[in-house]
Structure formats: C-alpha cells, structure tokens
C-alpha cells in the first residue's frame, strides 16, 4: 500500500503506480495522511515534489517517507519502496 501525499488528486504518478498493481491512497491534507497511516500502518508514504516543505516536515517527524524529486518515475518509486521495505527479493 502506498499513501501518496500530494497537492492535487488524482496525481498522474498514482495512475502510473497503479499499473504495477500497487494499491494507492492519495491524500491532500496532513490529517488525511495520518488517518490513512492508522488504517494502513504498513503503508509506504510517498510525497510528491510539489508539497510545501513545512508540510513535508510534519509528516517526516512522525513517519519514514520517500520524498520524490521532480524527475522521479513510477519505476524509480517502485525500486525505492521495494528496497526500503526489504521486499525486493520477492519481486521478479
């Protein structure tokens, strides 16, 4: 599960990630992110580059995140998540 913290929904990267079969929940508000984390505690939090830094820091104070660069692709995100969660060896 990926929680995508963004400023606009639907975000184009969400559609790209869903093509890899990953369940995605998008959040625009900080409170939405916290609520989704309660529902999906094992989810990976991915933050799009358009989110303001002060909002990013609030989430990062409580959870590990992957903060995207503008050039990030869905494959880049998948690679990072799989390696950060230790699930890379289960994907072929």
Gaussian input, Z-matrix of N, CA and C with variables (Angstrom, degrees):
# hf/3-21g

backbone

0 1
 N
 C     1     B1
 C     2     B2     1     A1
 N     3     B3     2     A2     1     D1
 C     4     B4     3     A3     2     D2
 C     5     B5     4     A4     3     D3
 N     6     B6     5     A5     4     D4
 C     7     B7     6     A6     5     D5
 C     8     B8     7     A7     6     D6
 N     9     B9     8     A8     7     D7
 C    10    B10     9     A9     8     D8
 C    11    B11    10    A10     9     D9
 N    12    B12    11    A11    10    D10
 C    13    B13    12    A12    11    D11
 C    14    B14    13    A13    12    D12
 N    15    B15    14    A14    13    D13
 C    16    B16    15    A15    14    D14
 C    17    B17    16    A16    15    D15
 N    18    B18    17    A17    16    D16
 C    19    B19    18    A18    17    D17
 C    20    B20    19    A19    18    D18
 N    21    B21    20    A20    19    D19
 C    22    B22    21    A21    20    D20
 C    23    B23    22    A22    21    D21
 N    24    B24    23    A23    22    D22
 C    25    B25    24    A24    23    D23
 C    26    B26    25    A25    24    D24
 N    27    B27    26    A26    25    D25
 C    28    B28    27    A27    26    D26
 C    29    B29    28    A28    27    D27
 N    30    B30    29    A29    28    D28
 C    31    B31    30    A30    29    D29
 C    32    B32    31    A31    30    D30
 N    33    B33    32    A32    31    D31
 C    34    B34    33    A33    32    D32
 C    35    B35    34    A34    33    D33
 N    36    B36    35    A35    34    D34
 C    37    B37    36    A36    35    D35
 C    38    B38    37    A37    36    D36
 N    39    B39    38    A38    37    D37
 C    40    B40    39    A39    38    D38
 C    41    B41    40    A40    39    D39
 N    42    B42    41    A41    40    D40
 C    43    B43    42    A42    41    D41
 C    44    B44    43    A43    42    D42
 N    45    B45    44    A44    43    D43
 C    46    B46    45    A45    44    D44
 C    47    B47    46    A46    45    D45
 N    48    B48    47    A47    46    D46
 C    49    B49    48    A48    47    D47
 C    50    B50    49    A49    48    D48
 N    51    B51    50    A50    49    D49
 C    52    B52    51    A51    50    D50
 C    53    B53    52    A52    51    D51
 N    54    B54    53    A53    52    D52
 C    55    B55    54    A54    53    D53
 C    56    B56    55    A55    54    D54
 N    57    B57    56    A56    55    D55
 C    58    B58    57    A57    56    D56
 C    59    B59    58    A58    57    D57
 N    60    B60    59    A59    58    D58
 C    61    B61    60    A60    59    D59
 C    62    B62    61    A61    60    D60
 N    63    B63    62    A62    61    D61
 C    64    B64    63    A63    62    D62
 C    65    B65    64    A64    63    D63
 N    66    B66    65    A65    64    D64
 C    67    B67    66    A66    65    D65
 C    68    B68    67    A67    66    D66
 N    69    B69    68    A68    67    D67
 C    70    B70    69    A69    68    D68
 C    71    B71    70    A70    69    D69
 N    72    B72    71    A71    70    D70
 C    73    B73    72    A72    71    D71
 C    74    B74    73    A73    72    D72
 N    75    B75    74    A74    73    D73
 C    76    B76    75    A75    74    D74
 C    77    B77    76    A76    75    D75
 N    78    B78    77    A77    76    D76
 C    79    B79    78    A78    77    D77
 C    80    B80    79    A79    78    D78
 N    81    B81    80    A80    79    D79
 C    82    B82    81    A81    80    D80
 C    83    B83    82    A82    81    D81
 N    84    B84    83    A83    82    D82
 C    85    B85    84    A84    83    D83
 C    86    B86    85    A85    84    D84
 N    87    B87    86    A86    85    D85
 C    88    B88    87    A87    86    D86
 C    89    B89    88    A88    87    D87
 N    90    B90    89    A89    88    D88
 C    91    B91    90    A90    89    D89
 C    92    B92    91    A91    90    D90
 N    93    B93    92    A92    91    D91
 C    94    B94    93    A93    92    D92
 C    95    B95    94    A94    93    D93
 N    96    B96    95    A95    94    D94
 C    97    B97    96    A96    95    D95
 C    98    B98    97    A97    96    D96
 N    99    B99    98    A98    97    D97
 C   100   B100    99    A99    98    D98
 C   101   B101   100   A100    99    D99
 N   102   B102   101   A101   100   D100
 C   103   B103   102   A102   101   D101
 C   104   B104   103   A103   102   D102
 N   105   B105   104   A104   103   D103
 C   106   B106   105   A105   104   D104
 C   107   B107   106   A106   105   D105
 N   108   B108   107   A107   106   D106
 C   109   B109   108   A108   107   D107
 C   110   B110   109   A109   108   D108
 N   111   B111   110   A110   109   D109
 C   112   B112   111   A111   110   D110
 C   113   B113   112   A112   111   D111
 N   114   B114   113   A113   112   D112
 C   115   B115   114   A114   113   D113
 C   116   B116   115   A115   114   D114
 N   117   B117   116   A116   115   D115
 C   118   B118   117   A117   116   D116
 C   119   B119   118   A118   117   D117
 N   120   B120   119   A119   118   D118
 C   121   B121   120   A120   119   D119
 C   122   B122   121   A121   120   D120
 N   123   B123   122   A122   121   D121
 C   124   B124   123   A123   122   D122
 C   125   B125   124   A124   123   D123
 N   126   B126   125   A125   124   D124
 C   127   B127   126   A126   125   D125
 C   128   B128   127   A127   126   D126
 N   129   B129   128   A128   127   D127
 C   130   B130   129   A129   128   D128
 C   131   B131   130   A130   129   D129
 N   132   B132   131   A131   130   D130
 C   133   B133   132   A132   131   D131
 C   134   B134   133   A133   132   D132
 N   135   B135   134   A134   133   D133
 C   136   B136   135   A135   134   D134
 C   137   B137   136   A136   135   D135
 N   138   B138   137   A137   136   D136
 C   139   B139   138   A138   137   D137
 C   140   B140   139   A139   138   D138
 N   141   B141   140   A140   139   D139
 C   142   B142   141   A141   140   D140
 C   143   B143   142   A142   141   D141
 N   144   B144   143   A143   142   D142
 C   145   B145   144   A144   143   D143
 C   146   B146   145   A145   144   D144
 N   147   B147   146   A146   145   D145
 C   148   B148   147   A147   146   D146
 C   149   B149   148   A148   147   D147
 N   150   B150   149   A149   148   D148
 C   151   B151   150   A150   149   D149
 C   152   B152   151   A151   150   D150
 N   153   B153   152   A152   151   D151
 C   154   B154   153   A153   152   D152
 C   155   B155   154   A154   153   D153
 N   156   B156   155   A155   154   D154
 C   157   B157   156   A156   155   D155
 C   158   B158   157   A157   156   D156
 N   159   B159   158   A158   157   D157
 C   160   B160   159   A159   158   D158
 C   161   B161   160   A160   159   D159
 N   162   B162   161   A161   160   D160
 C   163   B163   162   A162   161   D161
 C   164   B164   163   A163   162   D162
 N   165   B165   164   A164   163   D163
 C   166   B166   165   A165   164   D164
 C   167   B167   166   A166   165   D165
 N   168   B168   167   A167   166   D166
 C   169   B169   168   A168   167   D167
 C   170   B170   169   A169   168   D168
 N   171   B171   170   A170   169   D169
 C   172   B172   171   A171   170   D170
 C   173   B173   172   A172   171   D171
 N   174   B174   173   A173   172   D172
 C   175   B175   174   A174   173   D173
 C   176   B176   175   A175   174   D174
 N   177   B177   176   A176   175   D175
 C   178   B178   177   A177   176   D176
 C   179   B179   178   A178   177   D177
 N   180   B180   179   A179   178   D178
 C   181   B181   180   A180   179   D179
 C   182   B182   181   A181   180   D180
 N   183   B183   182   A182   181   D181
 C   184   B184   183   A183   182   D182
 C   185   B185   184   A184   183   D183
 N   186   B186   185   A185   184   D184
 C   187   B187   186   A186   185   D185
 C   188   B188   187   A187   186   D186
 N   189   B189   188   A188   187   D187
 C   190   B190   189   A189   188   D188
 C   191   B191   190   A190   189   D189
 N   192   B192   191   A191   190   D190
 C   193   B193   192   A192   191   D191
 C   194   B194   193   A193   192   D192
 N   195   B195   194   A194   193   D193
 C   196   B196   195   A195   194   D194
 C   197   B197   196   A196   195   D195
 N   198   B198   197   A197   196   D196
 C   199   B199   198   A198   197   D197
 C   200   B200   199   A199   198   D198
 N   201   B201   200   A200   199   D199
 C   202   B202   201   A201   200   D200
 C   203   B203   202   A202   201   D201
 N   204   B204   203   A203   202   D202
 C   205   B205   204   A204   203   D203
 C   206   B206   205   A205   204   D204
 N   207   B207   206   A206   205   D205
 C   208   B208   207   A207   206   D206
 C   209   B209   208   A208   207   D207
 N   210   B210   209   A209   208   D208
 C   211   B211   210   A210   209   D209
 C   212   B212   211   A211   210   D210
 N   213   B213   212   A212   211   D211
 C   214   B214   213   A213   212   D212
 C   215   B215   214   A214   213   D213
 N   216   B216   215   A215   214   D214
 C   217   B217   216   A216   215   D215
 C   218   B218   217   A217   216   D216
 N   219   B219   218   A218   217   D217
 C   220   B220   219   A219   218   D218
 C   221   B221   220   A220   219   D219
 N   222   B222   221   A221   220   D220
 C   223   B223   222   A222   221   D221
 C   224   B224   223   A223   222   D222
 N   225   B225   224   A224   223   D223
 C   226   B226   225   A225   224   D224
 C   227   B227   226   A226   225   D225
 N   228   B228   227   A227   226   D226
 C   229   B229   228   A228   227   D227
 C   230   B230   229   A229   228   D228
 N   231   B231   230   A230   229   D229
 C   232   B232   231   A231   230   D230
 C   233   B233   232   A232   231   D231
 N   234   B234   233   A233   232   D232
 C   235   B235   234   A234   233   D233
 C   236   B236   235   A235   234   D234
 N   237   B237   236   A236   235   D235
 C   238   B238   237   A237   236   D236
 C   239   B239   238   A238   237   D237
 N   240   B240   239   A239   238   D238
 C   241   B241   240   A240   239   D239
 C   242   B242   241   A241   240   D240
 N   243   B243   242   A242   241   D241
 C   244   B244   243   A243   242   D242
 C   245   B245   244   A244   243   D243
 N   246   B246   245   A245   244   D244
 C   247   B247   246   A246   245   D245
 C   248   B248   247   A247   246   D246
 N   249   B249   248   A248   247   D247
 C   250   B250   249   A249   248   D248
 C   251   B251   250   A250   249   D249
 N   252   B252   251   A251   250   D250
 C   253   B253   252   A252   251   D251
 C   254   B254   253   A253   252   D252
 N   255   B255   254   A254   253   D253
 C   256   B256   255   A255   254   D254
 C   257   B257   256   A256   255   D255
 N   258   B258   257   A257   256   D256
 C   259   B259   258   A258   257   D257
 C   260   B260   259   A259   258   D258
 N   261   B261   260   A260   259   D259
 C   262   B262   261   A261   260   D260
 C   263   B263   262   A262   261   D261
 N   264   B264   263   A263   262   D262
 C   265   B265   264   A264   263   D263
 C   266   B266   265   A265   264   D264
 N   267   B267   266   A266   265   D265
 C   268   B268   267   A267   266   D266
 C   269   B269   268   A268   267   D267
 N   270   B270   269   A269   268   D268
 C   271   B271   270   A270   269   D269
 C   272   B272   271   A271   270   D270
 N   273   B273   272   A272   271   D271
 C   274   B274   273   A273   272   D272
 C   275   B275   274   A274   273   D273

   B1=1.4517
   B2=1.5241
   B3=1.3227
   B4=1.4634
   B5=1.5228
   B6=1.3124
   B7=1.4515
   B8=1.5197
   B9=1.3101
   B10=1.4621
   B11=1.5264
   B12=1.3244
   B13=1.4632
   B14=1.5149
   B15=1.3287
   B16=1.4514
   B17=1.5248
   B18=1.3110
   B19=1.4602
   B20=1.5188
   B21=1.3178
   B22=1.4621
   B23=1.5184
   B24=1.3116
   B25=1.4575
   B26=1.5268
   B27=1.2969
   B28=1.4636
   B29=1.5257
   B30=1.3102
   B31=1.4590
   B32=1.5305
   B33=1.3279
   B34=1.4750
   B35=1.5294
   B36=1.3105
   B37=1.4730
   B38=1.5288
   B39=1.3351
   B40=1.4685
   B41=1.5182
   B42=1.3145
   B43=1.4636
   B44=1.5236
   B45=1.3246
   B46=1.4680
   B47=1.5284
   B48=1.3303
   B49=1.4632
   B50=1.5238
   B51=1.3190
   B52=1.4639
   B53=1.5279
   B54=1.3214
   B55=1.4632
   B56=1.5334
   B57=1.3381
   B58=1.4634
   B59=1.5245
   B60=1.3255
   B61=1.4580
   B62=1.5154
   B63=1.3268
   B64=1.4620
   B65=1.5272
   B66=1.3244
   B67=1.4615
   B68=1.5284
   B69=1.3308
   B70=1.4579
   B71=1.5209
   B72=1.3163
   B73=1.4603
   B74=1.5185
   B75=1.3146
   B76=1.4603
   B77=1.5220
   B78=1.3280
   B79=1.4605
   B80=1.5180
   B81=1.3197
   B82=1.4589
   B83=1.5293
   B84=1.3102
   B85=1.4657
   B86=1.5271
   B87=1.3136
   B88=1.4680
   B89=1.5215
   B90=1.3216
   B91=1.4712
   B92=1.5274
   B93=1.3305
   B94=1.4649
   B95=1.5226
   B96=1.3234
   B97=1.4658
   B98=1.5228
   B99=1.3305
   B100=1.4623
   B101=1.5306
   B102=1.3098
   B103=1.4576
   B104=1.5281
   B105=1.3277
   B106=1.4628
   B107=1.5222
   B108=1.3306
   B109=1.4678
   B110=1.5324
   B111=1.3277
   B112=1.4634
   B113=1.5266
   B114=1.3255
   B115=1.4592
   B116=1.5209
   B117=1.3414
   B118=1.4658
   B119=1.5310
   B120=1.3255
   B121=1.4736
   B122=1.5260
   B123=1.3164
   B124=1.4628
   B125=1.5262
   B126=1.3148
   B127=1.4649
   B128=1.5225
   B129=1.3138
   B130=1.4624
   B131=1.5189
   B132=1.3264
   B133=1.4588
   B134=1.5234
   B135=1.3122
   B136=1.4587
   B137=1.5324
   B138=1.3300
   B139=1.4528
   B140=1.5255
   B141=1.3219
   B142=1.4607
   B143=1.5357
   B144=1.3280
   B145=1.4704
   B146=1.5251
   B147=1.3192
   B148=1.4602
   B149=1.5336
   B150=1.3250
   B151=1.4621
   B152=1.5289
   B153=1.3361
   B154=1.4636
   B155=1.5279
   B156=1.3267
   B157=1.4556
   B158=1.5242
   B159=1.3262
   B160=1.4598
   B161=1.5303
   B162=1.3278
   B163=1.4700
   B164=1.5301
   B165=1.3242
   B166=1.4671
   B167=1.5272
   B168=1.3149
   B169=1.4670
   B170=1.5184
   B171=1.3239
   B172=1.4675
   B173=1.5225
   B174=1.3129
   B175=1.4649
   B176=1.5232
   B177=1.3291
   B178=1.4628
   B179=1.5231
   B180=1.3169
   B181=1.4656
   B182=1.5226
   B183=1.3215
   B184=1.4612
   B185=1.5280
   B186=1.3309
   B187=1.4696
   B188=1.5238
   B189=1.3202
   B190=1.4602
   B191=1.5264
   B192=1.3123
   B193=1.4595
   B194=1.5229
   B195=1.3034
   B196=1.4552
   B197=1.5200
   B198=1.3349
   B199=1.4630
   B200=1.5208
   B201=1.3104
   B202=1.4636
   B203=1.5232
   B204=1.3195
   B205=1.4603
   B206=1.5251
   B207=1.3082
   B208=1.4671
   B209=1.5353
   B210=1.3062
   B211=1.4662
   B212=1.5331
   B213=1.3095
   B214=1.4731
   B215=1.5274
   B216=1.3143
   B217=1.4606
   B218=1.5217
   B219=1.3166
   B220=1.4565
   B221=1.5288
   B222=1.3187
   B223=1.4764
   B224=1.5309
   B225=1.3299
   B226=1.4686
   B227=1.5274
   B228=1.3120
   B229=1.4616
   B230=1.5214
   B231=1.3107
   B232=1.4626
   B233=1.5204
   B234=1.3167
   B235=1.4615
   B236=1.5270
   B237=1.3222
   B238=1.4675
   B239=1.5229
   B240=1.3118
   B241=1.4654
   B242=1.5238
   B243=1.3076
   B244=1.4599
   B245=1.5182
   B246=1.3208
   B247=1.4485
   B248=1.5253
   B249=1.3059
   B250=1.4675
   B251=1.5297
   B252=1.3155
   B253=1.4642
   B254=1.5197
   B255=1.3378
   B256=1.4579
   B257=1.5066
   B258=1.3177
   B259=1.4584
   B260=1.5121
   B261=1.3116
   B262=1.4677
   B263=1.5150
   B264=1.3335
   B265=1.4588
   B266=1.5171
   B267=1.3483
   B268=1.4671
   B269=1.5189
   B270=1.3304
   B271=1.4641
   B272=1.5165
   B273=1.3132
   B274=1.4649
   B275=1.4983
   A1=108.60
   A2=114.82
   A3=121.37
   A4=108.69
   A5=115.55
   A6=121.60
   A7=105.38
   A8=116.20
   A9=121.64
   A10=108.67
   A11=115.89
   A12=122.26
   A13=107.20
   A14=116.04
   A15=121.74
   A16=110.75
   A17=116.71
   A18=120.25
   A19=112.40
   A20=117.19
   A21=121.30
   A22=109.93
   A23=115.51
   A24=120.07
   A25=107.96
   A26=117.71
   A27=125.76
   A28=111.69
   A29=115.01
   A30=121.12
   A31=108.45
   A32=118.62
   A33=120.95
   A34=113.88
   A35=118.34
   A36=119.82
   A37=110.59
   A38=117.70
   A39=120.56
   A40=110.61
   A41=116.56
   A42=120.75
   A43=110.61
   A44=116.27
   A45=120.05
   A46=111.20
   A47=116.63
   A48=120.16
   A49=111.88
   A50=116.27
   A51=119.03
   A52=111.57
   A53=117.87
   A54=121.17
   A55=111.89
   A56=116.33
   A57=121.00
   A58=111.06
   A59=116.81
   A60=120.57
   A61=114.02
   A62=116.99
   A63=120.17
   A64=110.51
   A65=117.29
   A66=118.94
   A67=109.18
   A68=115.92
   A69=120.68
   A70=109.38
   A71=114.87
   A72=122.01
   A73=106.56
   A74=116.95
   A75=120.83
   A76=110.00
   A77=115.51
   A78=121.81
   A79=109.02
   A80=115.24
   A81=120.55
   A82=110.51
   A83=116.35
   A84=121.43
   A85=110.80
   A86=115.46
   A87=121.02
   A88=110.25
   A89=116.38
   A90=120.21
   A91=111.55
   A92=116.89
   A93=120.33
   A94=110.95
   A95=116.36
   A96=120.03
   A97=109.59
   A98=116.90
   A99=120.37
   A100=111.53
   A101=116.90
   A102=120.62
   A103=111.53
   A104=116.32
   A105=120.38
   A106=111.75
   A107=117.17
   A108=120.34
   A109=109.93
   A110=117.20
   A111=119.83
   A112=110.90
   A113=116.80
   A114=121.35
   A115=112.68
   A116=115.92
   A117=122.03
   A118=109.02
   A119=117.89
   A120=120.13
   A121=114.93
   A122=118.35
   A123=120.84
   A124=112.35
   A125=117.40
   A126=121.44
   A127=111.13
   A128=115.43
   A129=122.23
   A130=107.82
   A131=116.47
   A132=120.86
   A133=108.28
   A134=114.92
   A135=122.08
   A136=107.01
   A137=116.14
   A138=121.25
   A139=109.53
   A140=115.67
   A141=120.01
   A142=109.89
   A143=116.94
   A144=120.37
   A145=114.81
   A146=118.07
   A147=120.18
   A148=114.18
   A149=117.57
   A150=120.81
   A151=108.62
   A152=115.56
   A153=120.97
   A154=111.04
   A155=115.63
   A156=121.85
   A157=113.02
   A158=119.28
   A159=119.86
   A160=111.42
   A161=117.39
   A162=121.77
   A163=110.42
   A164=116.04
   A165=120.88
   A166=109.87
   A167=116.68
   A168=121.38
   A169=112.42
   A170=117.41
   A171=120.28
   A172=110.29
   A173=116.76
   A174=120.63
   A175=110.03
   A176=117.49
   A177=121.38
   A178=113.07
   A179=117.59
   A180=119.88
   A181=111.75
   A182=116.41
   A183=121.11
   A184=114.42
   A185=116.55
   A186=120.04
   A187=111.13
   A188=115.14
   A189=120.58
   A190=107.85
   A191=115.03
   A192=119.15
   A193=110.82
   A194=114.38
   A195=122.21
   A196=105.46
   A197=116.40
   A198=121.34
   A199=107.45
   A200=116.30
   A201=121.62
   A202=113.12
   A203=114.40
   A204=121.04
   A205=106.97
   A206=116.40
   A207=120.98
   A208=112.43
   A209=117.32
   A210=120.76
   A211=113.70
   A212=118.53
   A213=121.58
   A214=111.19
   A215=114.34
   A216=121.09
   A217=109.23
   A218=116.41
   A219=120.43
   A220=110.66
   A221=117.32
   A222=120.50
   A223=111.05
   A224=116.63
   A225=120.24
   A226=110.50
   A227=115.27
   A228=120.71
   A229=110.31
   A230=116.49
   A231=121.24
   A232=110.81
   A233=117.31
   A234=122.17
   A235=110.29
   A236=116.85
   A237=121.08
   A238=111.88
   A239=116.66
   A240=119.76
   A241=110.75
   A242=116.89
   A243=119.95
   A244=111.93
   A245=117.43
   A246=119.65
   A247=112.61
   A248=117.04
   A249=119.49
   A250=111.28
   A251=116.80
   A252=119.64
   A253=112.45
   A254=117.31
   A255=120.48
   A256=113.57
   A257=118.01
   A258=121.72
   A259=112.91
   A260=117.37
   A261=120.18
   A262=112.17
   A263=117.02
   A264=118.50
   A265=112.30
   A266=118.39
   A267=119.91
   A268=112.62
   A269=117.21
   A270=121.19
   A271=109.53
   A272=115.73
   A273=118.80
   A274=110.42
   D1=135.77
   D2=176.25
   D3=-118.17
   D4=131.58
   D5=170.10
   D6=-102.03
   D7=115.97
   D8=-177.90
   D9=-101.17
   D10=110.13
   D11=178.49
   D12=-91.68
   D13=118.04
   D14=-171.52
   D15=-145.48
   D16=174.38
   D17=177.13
   D18=-99.50
   D19=-14.86
   D20=179.05
   D21=-137.14
   D22=139.16
   D23=177.03
   D24=-134.62
   D25=137.24
   D26=1.60
   D27=-75.75
   D28=142.75
   D29=178.66
   D30=-92.92
   D31=138.61
   D32=-177.88
   D33=-55.98
   D34=-34.41
   D35=-177.78
   D36=-68.34
   D37=-26.13
   D38=178.53
   D39=-63.34
   D40=-42.26
   D41=178.56
   D42=-64.23
   D43=-41.89
   D44=178.81
   D45=-62.76
   D46=-42.93
   D47=-179.94
   D48=-67.06
   D49=-36.29
   D50=-179.68
   D51=-65.34
   D52=-23.93
   D53=176.97
   D54=-66.59
   D55=-19.60
   D56=175.45
   D57=-87.47
   D58=3.44
   D59=178.82
   D60=83.70
   D61=15.90
   D62=-178.95
   D63=-90.45
   D64=130.03
   D65=174.54
   D66=-72.37
   D67=135.07
   D68=-175.38
   D69=-131.81
   D70=137.37
   D71=171.61
   D72=-121.55
   D73=128.11
   D74=-179.98
   D75=-97.97
   D76=143.88
   D77=178.64
   D78=-134.53
   D79=136.67
   D80=177.29
   D81=-104.76
   D82=-32.33
   D83=-178.93
   D84=-100.90
   D85=149.81
   D86=177.29
   D87=-57.94
   D88=-41.69
   D89=-179.77
   D90=-61.97
   D91=-33.15
   D92=176.61
   D93=-64.62
   D94=-40.99
   D95=178.96
   D96=-60.89
   D97=-48.48
   D98=-179.10
   D99=-62.55
   D100=-39.05
   D101=178.37
   D102=-65.01
   D103=-43.23
   D104=178.74
   D105=-65.85
   D106=-36.11
   D107=178.29
   D108=-64.43
   D109=-36.80
   D110=176.38
   D111=-63.41
   D112=-39.39
   D113=-179.81
   D114=-74.77
   D115=-34.48
   D116=-176.01
   D117=-129.71
   D118=74.82
   D119=-173.98
   D120=-64.12
   D121=-19.62
   D122=179.60
   D123=-94.50
   D124=4.73
   D125=-177.64
   D126=-68.97
   D127=152.07
   D128=173.04
   D129=-93.65
   D130=132.47
   D131=179.66
   D132=-97.05
   D133=119.96
   D134=179.38
   D135=-114.99
   D136=130.32
   D137=-177.78
   D138=-114.85
   D139=126.13
   D140=-179.58
   D141=-74.68
   D142=155.48
   D143=-174.56
   D144=-67.00
   D145=-14.79
   D146=-178.62
   D147=-83.82
   D148=-5.91
   D149=178.58
   D150=-76.00
   D151=132.90
   D152=-178.43
   D153=-61.97
   D154=142.45
   D155=-174.02
   D156=-58.43
   D157=-37.46
   D158=-179.97
   D159=-65.50
   D160=-32.84
   D161=176.20
   D162=-72.61
   D163=-37.85
   D164=177.39
   D165=-60.89
   D166=-45.56
   D167=-176.91
   D168=-61.73
   D169=-35.02
   D170=178.53
   D171=-61.40
   D172=-44.37
   D173=178.50
   D174=-67.82
   D175=-43.08
   D176=-176.89
   D177=-67.39
   D178=-21.22
   D179=176.29
   D180=-68.58
   D181=-21.68
   D182=-175.01
   D183=-113.80
   D184=-23.22
   D185=-173.28
   D186=-144.25
   D187=154.01
   D188=171.66
   D189=-74.27
   D190=141.47
   D191=-177.92
   D192=-137.93
   D193=166.12
   D194=169.64
   D195=-117.94
   D196=108.53
   D197=-178.64
   D198=-95.15
   D199=115.89
   D200=-172.84
   D201=-76.31
   D202=148.57
   D203=167.16
   D204=-89.44
   D205=159.00
   D206=-176.97
   D207=-58.27
   D208=-28.59
   D209=-176.92
   D210=-88.41
   D211=1.81
   D212=-176.12
   D213=-64.95
   D214=138.70
   D215=176.41
   D216=-108.12
   D217=168.94
   D218=177.33
   D219=-60.36
   D220=-37.51
   D221=178.35
   D222=-64.82
   D223=-39.54
   D224=177.27
   D225=-60.51
   D226=-44.95
   D227=-178.43
   D228=-64.25
   D229=-46.82
   D230=178.68
   D231=-58.23
   D232=-45.72
   D233=178.97
   D234=-57.49
   D235=-49.56
   D236=-177.90
   D237=-63.50
   D238=-44.43
   D239=-178.87
   D240=-64.10
   D241=-45.34
   D242=-178.93
   D243=-62.99
   D244=-37.12
   D245=-179.97
   D246=-79.12
   D247=-32.71
   D248=178.44
   D249=-72.22
   D250=-32.23
   D251=-178.80
   D252=-90.95
   D253=-6.49
   D254=179.68
   D255=77.30
   D256=17.23
   D257=-178.29
   D258=-99.41
   D259=5.24
   D260=-175.82
   D261=-61.09
   D262=-35.35
   D263=-176.72
   D264=-71.15
   D265=-15.45
   D266=179.90
   D267=-90.37
   D268=-3.46
   D269=179.94
   D270=-104.43
   D271=133.46
   D272=179.51
   D273=-108.45

